Amino acid sequence: MEWNWQFALQILPDLARALLTVEITVVASALAICGVSPCFSCAYRHTGRFRRLPIVLSRRSGISLSPLTTGIIGIAVYNSAYLSEAYRGAVLSVNKVQIEAAVACNLGRYATWRYVIIPQALPPLIPVLGNYVIAMLKETPILSAITVLELY
């Protein structure tokens, strides 16, 4: 079998339409990863509220947004609820002795988070974030229910 440039150029416009899927995933992932509340008690309430919602948001709120914007916000909010639990788990995985040592060294709250907690919580969190980005990629076809056509 040989490479057929004519066929590749013929299907290129169809493949370019798949970039909308990638765009939705990248924007929703950025919003979900950055949109998680740093306050874990607030995140707990946020998680409980948004885990019960379907992925696609209702338009009954009275706010008029485009279907694409509504879908991106829906996927981001839905997944940020789960990501808050991932963040909480990563922070709780830091050994309490490390935090006590930071207190003993007279580090402030900001310095403890910056130099002790975050550097130890990030390595186990990175694979989890990757899994959620893949999950968001797989959730984008549900946006067809609100007339966002990814591939047609």
C-alpha positions, 0 to 999 in steps of 0.5 A: 500500500502506498501513501496517496497524497490526493486522498490526504488532501481530499480529506484534509478539510474534514480533519480540520473540523476536528480542531473544534473538538480540540479547542473545546477540550483545551478551553474547558480543561483550562477553565476546569483546572484553574476554576477549582476553589482553593478553599476545600470547604467551598470545593466540597459544597461545589462538588456536591452541587455539580456532581448531580448535574448533567454535563449539558447545562440547562438554558432556563437561567435566562442568560443567553449564551451561544451553544459553544460557550454554554457547552464549554462552561458546562464541561468545565464546571462539571469536571471542576467539581471532580478536580476539586476532589483530586486537588484535595486528595493530592494535598492530603497526601502530603505527610503531616510531618512535613507540615509540622516541620514547616511550622517548626521552622517558623514558615508562614502559611504562604511559604508553607504552601509554596515551598512544602505542600505544593511541590509535594502535591504536584507529582501525584496530581499530574497523572490525575489531571491528564486523566481528566483532560482525556475525560473532557475530550471524550465528553465533547460529543455530548455537546451535539445535544445543544447543537454544537456540531464537532464533525459533520 
